[in-house]
Amino acid sequence: MSDEQTDTGTGWPQPAGPVRPGGPAGEPDPRPDAPDPDELSPLAPQGPAQPSDDEPAAEPGVEPVDDGATVDLSAVSRSGEPPVAGSDGLAEPVVTGSDGSAAPVVAGRSRWSAAGVMIAALLALLGFTLVVQLKTTSTDPTLGATRQEDLVRILSDLDARENRLQQDIRALEDSQRQLQSGEQGRQAALDEATRRADELGILAGTLPAVGPGLTVQFDAGVKPISANRVLDAVQELRGAGAEAMQISGGDRATVRIIASTYFLDGDNGSLMVEGRRLSGPYTITVIGDPATMRTALNIPGGVVASVRGDGGNVTFGEREVAEVSALHVPIKLEHARPVS
């Protein structure tokens, strides 16, 4: 090996010609005739590079991507061309190669679709509705602390009130239908007027009356039956709900008892009723509740006790159908007039 080969350390002789001065890396060559470092070396291959056997062949229809390519997201807006739309309607980034060509880049991450957003909104709305429903249907603390017996009583009262209201509604509806119908309305008014006239006729003694009632017979003892005892009996019967009365004597004479009837003591133990003389025994026929009227006459210190105290006797007889047939002659009014 020669000295030149030893100096280079590679086993090759030192090339002839000027030696490139050494210096820090990256500094330009100070020689005036030094070649431009940006120019291609004459030893670089001319023409396109041929793929080697070790590199995989590119698929047909797919352009190779330059290793030095950069992703330019603003290239579309600067060039004025429409962006490349992806499958979800969003613009995709493009790749700008060294030769200025642009190619879309497939996104490597998933995006929210419209259906996914709608499902999320519906789930949120469903949760809000459930919370509001739970707050609305919360248990009332007052009813929760009430006993079962009280709850049953409250429910029973509500049912009874509902039944009464339903009955009132039906009655009002029937009245409305009767009044709205022409002929039926007139007939209903006529029936009501007739019923009222019958009631007033019975009270005035101008009409006979029948119904359940009682007969009360007074028998004199040592003392005769006085007018005061008969008047007390009539007042007690009216207070017990008597609706119609008449009094009969032993001679079968009968007088209707009304509000204006008066009683006087006559001769020889007789009784004067409305100017007519009646002899004993006396029998009062009355229409009303038999049990109530009998109890009213038997109160301690009452009519029965007074008559028996005088040595007389009082006999009761209940009637399912008592008849008050005696009539009172109407009084002709001279001064009084009904208010119109």
C-alpha positions as CSV (number, residue, x, y, z in Angstrom):
1,M,0.0,0.0,0.0
2,S,1.4,3.4,-1.0
3,D,1.5,6.5,1.1
4,E,-1.5,8.0,-0.7
5,Q,-3.5,5.1,0.2
6,T,-2.4,5.3,3.8
7,D,-3.3,9.0,4.0
8,T,-6.9,8.6,2.9
9,G,-7.5,5.7,5.2
10,T,-9.8,4.0,2.7
11,G,-7.3,2.0,0.8
12,W,-8.0,4.2,-2.2
13,P,-5.6,6.8,-3.6
14,Q,-6.3,10.5,-2.8
15,P,-8.1,12.0,-5.8
16,A,-6.2,14.6,-7.8
17,G,-7.3,18.1,-8.0
18,P,-8.0,20.8,-5.5
19,V,-8.9,19.7,-2.0
20,R,-12.2,21.1,-0.5
21,P,-11.3,23.1,2.5
22,G,-12.5,21.8,5.7
23,G,-14.7,23.8,8.1
24,P,-17.7,23.7,10.2
25,A,-20.6,21.8,8.7
26,G,-23.2,23.8,6.9
27,E,-20.9,26.7,5.9
28,P,-20.6,27.6,2.2
29,D,-17.5,26.8,0.3
30,P,-15.3,30.0,0.2
31,R,-13.7,29.2,-3.1
32,P,-14.8,31.4,-6.0
33,D,-15.1,28.5,-8.4
34,A,-16.9,26.2,-6.0
35,P,-20.1,24.6,-7.5
36,D,-23.5,25.7,-6.2
37,P,-24.7,23.2,-3.6
38,D,-28.3,23.6,-4.7
39,E,-27.5,22.2,-8.1
40,L,-28.0,18.6,-8.8
41,S,-25.0,16.4,-8.7
42,P,-24.0,15.1,-12.1
43,L,-23.9,11.7,-10.6
44,A,-27.7,11.9,-9.7
45,P,-29.8,9.6,-11.9
46,Q,-31.8,11.4,-14.6
47,G,-35.5,10.5,-15.2
48,P,-38.1,8.9,-12.9
49,A,-36.9,6.5,-10.3
50,Q,-37.6,2.9,-11.0
51,P,-39.3,0.9,-8.2
52,S,-37.1,-1.7,-6.6
53,D,-37.9,-5.3,-5.9
54,D,-38.1,-4.7,-2.2
55,E,-40.8,-2.0,-2.4
56,P,-44.4,-3.0,-2.8
57,A,-46.0,-2.2,-6.1
58,A,-48.7,0.6,-6.1
59,E,-52.3,-0.5,-6.6
60,P,-53.8,0.4,-9.9
61,G,-56.0,3.5,-9.7
62,V,-54.4,4.9,-6.5
63,E,-51.9,7.7,-6.8
64,P,-48.8,7.4,-4.7
65,V,-48.4,10.1,-2.0
66,D,-45.2,12.0,-1.9
67,D,-43.2,11.5,1.3
68,G,-42.7,15.2,1.4
69,A,-46.3,16.1,1.0
70,T,-48.0,18.5,3.4
71,V,-51.7,18.7,4.4
72,D,-53.1,22.1,3.4
73,L,-56.6,22.7,4.8
74,S,-56.9,26.2,3.4
75,A,-55.9,25.3,-0.1
76,V,-59.5,24.9,-1.3
77,S,-60.7,28.2,0.1
78,R,-57.7,30.0,-1.5
79,S,-58.0,28.4,-4.8
80,G,-61.8,29.1,-5.0
81,E,-62.7,25.4,-5.7
82,P,-65.5,23.7,-3.7
83,P,-64.3,21.5,-0.8
84,V,-64.4,17.8,-1.1
85,A,-67.4,16.5,0.8
86,G,-67.2,13.3,2.8
87,S,-69.9,10.8,3.5
88,D,-71.2,12.8,6.5
89,G,-71.5,16.1,4.6
90,L,-68.4,17.7,6.2
91,A,-65.5,19.0,4.2
92,E,-62.4,16.8,4.2
93,P,-58.8,18.0,4.3
94,V,-56.7,17.7,1.2
95,V,-53.0,16.7,0.7
96,T,-50.8,19.0,-1.4
97,G,-48.0,17.1,-3.1
98,S,-44.6,18.5,-4.3
99,D,-46.0,18.9,-7.7
100,G,-48.9,21.1,-6.4
101,S,-51.7,18.4,-6.9
102,A,-54.3,18.0,-4.2
103,A,-55.9,14.8,-3.0
104,P,-58.5,14.2,-0.3
105,V,-57.5,12.6,2.9
106,V,-59.8,10.0,4.5
107,A,-60.6,11.0,8.1
108,G,-59.2,8.6,10.7
109,R,-61.8,9.3,13.4
110,S,-65.6,8.8,13.7
111,R,-68.1,11.8,13.6
112,W,-71.5,12.2,15.3
113,S,-74.3,11.6,12.8
114,A,-77.7,13.4,12.8
115,A,-79.5,10.2,14.1
116,G,-77.1,10.0,17.1
117,V,-77.7,13.6,18.0
118,M,-81.5,13.1,17.8
119,I,-81.4,10.0,20.0
120,A,-79.4,11.9,22.6
121,A,-81.9,14.7,22.7
122,L,-84.8,12.3,23.1
123,L,-83.1,10.5,26.0
124,A,-82.5,13.9,27.7
125,L,-86.2,14.9,27.2
126,L,-87.4,11.5,28.6
127,G,-85.3,11.9,31.7
128,F,-86.7,15.4,32.3
129,T,-90.2,14.1,31.9
130,L,-89.6,11.3,34.5
131,V,-88.3,13.7,37.0
132,V,-91.2,16.1,36.7
133,Q,-93.7,13.2,36.9
134,L,-92.1,11.9,40.1
135,K,-92.3,15.3,41.7
136,T,-95.9,15.8,40.6
137,T,-97.2,12.4,41.9
138,S,-95.4,12.6,45.3
139,T,-97.5,11.4,48.2
140,D,-99.4,14.0,50.2
141,P,-98.0,14.0,53.8
142,T,-101.4,14.9,55.3
143,L,-103.2,11.9,53.7
144,G,-100.2,9.7,54.4
145,A,-100.5,10.3,58.1
146,T,-104.3,9.8,58.2
147,R,-105.6,6.6,59.7
148,Q,-107.4,4.0,57.6
149,E,-110.7,4.6,59.4
150,D,-110.5,8.3,58.7
151,L,-109.7,7.6,55.0
152,V,-112.7,5.3,54.7
153,R,-115.0,7.9,56.4
154,I,-113.7,10.6,54.0
155,L,-114.3,8.4,51.0
156,S,-117.8,7.6,52.3
157,D,-118.6,11.3,52.7
158,L,-117.4,12.0,49.2
159,D,-119.6,9.2,47.8
160,A,-122.6,10.5,49.7
161,R,-122.0,14.0,48.5
162,E,-121.7,12.8,44.9
163,N,-125.0,10.9,45.2
164,R,-126.8,14.0,46.5
165,L,-125.4,16.2,43.8
166,Q,-126.4,13.6,41.1
167,Q,-129.9,13.6,42.5
168,D,-130.1,17.4,42.5
169,I,-128.8,17.4,38.9
170,R,-131.4,14.9,37.8
171,A,-134.2,16.8,39.5
172,L,-133.2,20.1,37.9
173,E,-132.9,18.5,34.5
174,D,-136.4,17.1,34.9
175,S,-137.8,20.5,35.9
176,Q,-136.0,22.1,32.9
177,R,-137.4,19.6,30.5
178,Q,-140.9,20.1,31.8
179,L,-140.7,23.9,31.7
180,Q,-139.2,23.9,28.2
181,S,-141.8,21.6,26.7
182,G,-144.9,23.7,26.0
183,E,-147.9,21.5,26.8
184,Q,-146.1,19.5,29.5
185,G,-145.0,22.8,31.1
186,R,-148.6,24.1,31.3
187,Q,-149.8,20.8,32.6
188,A,-147.1,20.7,35.3
189,A,-148.0,24.2,36.4
190,L,-151.7,23.2,36.5
191,D,-150.9,20.1,38.6
192,E,-148.8,22.1,41.0
193,A,-151.6,24.7,41.4
194,T,-154.2,22.0,42.0
195,R,-152.0,20.3,44.6
196,R,-151.6,23.6,46.4
197,A,-155.3,24.4,46.3
198,D,-156.1,20.9,47.8
199,E,-153.6,21.5,50.7
200,L,-155.2,24.9,51.4
201,G,-158.7,23.5,51.2
202,I,-157.8,20.8,53.8
203,L,-156.3,23.4,56.1
204,A,-159.3,25.7,55.7
205,G,-161.7,22.8,56.3
206,T,-163.5,23.2,52.9
207,L,-162.3,19.8,51.6
208,P,-162.6,16.3,53.2
209,A,-159.4,14.4,54.0
210,V,-158.4,10.8,54.6
211,G,-155.1,9.2,55.8
212,P,-153.5,7.4,58.7
213,G,-154.5,8.9,62.1
214,L,-156.0,8.5,65.5
215,T,-159.3,8.7,67.4
216,V,-159.3,10.2,70.9
217,Q,-162.5,9.7,73.0
218,F,-163.1,11.7,76.2
219,D,-165.4,10.2,78.8
220,A,-166.5,12.4,81.7
221,G,-166.2,11.3,85.4
222,V,-167.3,13.2,88.5
223,K,-166.7,16.4,86.6
224,P,-167.8,17.1,83.0
225,I,-165.2,17.5,80.2
226,S,-164.6,21.2,80.1
227,A,-163.9,23.4,77.1
228,N,-160.4,24.0,78.3
229,R,-159.5,20.3,78.4
230,V,-160.7,19.9,74.8
231,L,-158.8,23.0,73.7
232,D,-155.6,21.7,75.3
233,A,-156.0,18.4,73.5
234,V,-156.5,20.2,70.1
235,Q,-153.3,22.3,70.8
236,E,-151.2,19.3,71.7
237,L,-152.4,17.5,68.6
238,R,-151.5,20.4,66.3
239,G,-148.0,20.6,67.9
240,A,-147.6,16.9,67.2
241,G,-148.2,17.4,63.4
242,A,-152.0,17.0,63.1
243,E,-153.1,18.0,59.6
244,A,-156.9,17.7,59.8
245,M,-159.3,17.3,62.7
246,Q,-163.0,17.0,63.6
247,I,-165.0,16.6,66.8
248,S,-168.1,14.5,67.3
249,G,-170.6,14.4,70.2
250,G,-172.8,11.6,71.6
251,D,-175.6,12.8,69.4
252,R,-173.5,12.2,66.3
253,A,-173.2,15.9,65.6
254,T,-169.8,16.7,64.0
255,V,-167.9,19.9,63.6
256,R,-164.7,20.5,61.6
257,I,-161.8,22.0,63.6
258,I,-159.8,24.7,61.9
259,A,-157.6,27.6,63.1
260,S,-160.5,29.8,63.9
261,T,-162.6,27.1,65.8
262,Y,-163.6,28.1,69.4
263,F,-164.9,26.0,72.4
264,L,-167.3,27.1,75.1
265,D,-168.8,25.3,78.1
266,G,-172.6,24.7,77.6
267,D,-175.5,23.9,79.9
268,N,-175.6,20.5,81.8
269,G,-172.1,19.6,80.9
270,S,-172.5,20.2,77.2
271,L,-169.9,21.8,74.9
272,M,-170.4,24.6,72.4
273,V,-168.2,24.3,69.3
274,E,-168.5,27.0,66.6
275,G,-172.0,27.8,68.0
276,R,-173.2,24.2,67.8
277,R,-174.1,22.2,71.0
278,L,-172.4,18.9,71.5
279,S,-173.1,16.4,74.2
280,G,-170.6,13.8,75.6
281,P,-168.8,11.7,75.2
282,Y,-166.6,13.6,72.7
283,T,-164.5,12.0,70.0
284,I,-161.8,13.8,68.1
285,T,-160.7,12.2,64.8
286,V,-157.3,13.5,63.7
287,I,-155.1,12.7,60.6
288,G,-151.3,12.5,61.3
289,D,-148.6,10.3,62.8
290,P,-150.5,8.2,65.4
291,A,-147.5,7.4,67.6
292,T,-146.3,11.0,67.8
293,M,-149.7,12.4,68.6
294,R,-150.4,9.7,71.2
295,T,-147.1,10.4,72.9
296,A,-147.9,14.2,73.0
297,L,-151.2,13.6,74.8
298,N,-149.6,11.2,77.4
299,I,-146.9,13.5,78.6
300,P,-146.8,13.9,82.4
301,G,-149.2,16.7,83.5
302,G,-150.8,16.8,80.1
303,V,-154.3,16.3,78.8
304,V,-154.7,12.6,79.7
305,A,-153.4,13.2,83.2
306,S,-155.7,16.2,83.8
307,V,-158.8,14.3,82.6
308,R,-158.0,11.3,84.7
309,G,-157.3,13.6,87.6
310,D,-160.9,14.8,87.3
311,G,-162.2,11.2,87.4
312,G,-162.6,10.9,83.6
313,N,-160.9,8.7,81.0
314,V,-159.2,9.0,77.6
315,T,-159.3,6.2,75.0
316,F,-157.1,6.0,71.9
317,G,-157.7,4.1,68.7
318,E,-155.2,4.0,65.8
319,R,-156.6,4.0,62.3
320,E,-154.8,3.1,59.1
321,V,-157.3,5.2,57.2
322,A,-159.0,7.9,59.2
323,E,-161.6,10.0,57.5
324,V,-162.3,13.7,58.3
325,S,-165.5,14.4,56.3
326,A,-167.1,17.4,58.2
327,L,-166.7,20.6,56.2
328,H,-166.4,24.2,57.4
329,V,-168.5,26.9,55.7
330,P,-166.2,29.4,54.1
331,I,-166.2,32.9,55.6
332,K,-167.0,35.7,53.2
333,L,-164.3,38.2,53.4
334,E,-165.4,41.8,53.4
335,H,-162.1,43.7,53.9
336,A,-159.1,41.5,53.4
337,R,-157.8,41.1,49.8
338,P,-154.9,38.9,48.6
339,V,-151.7,40.8,47.8
340,S,-151.0,40.8,44.0
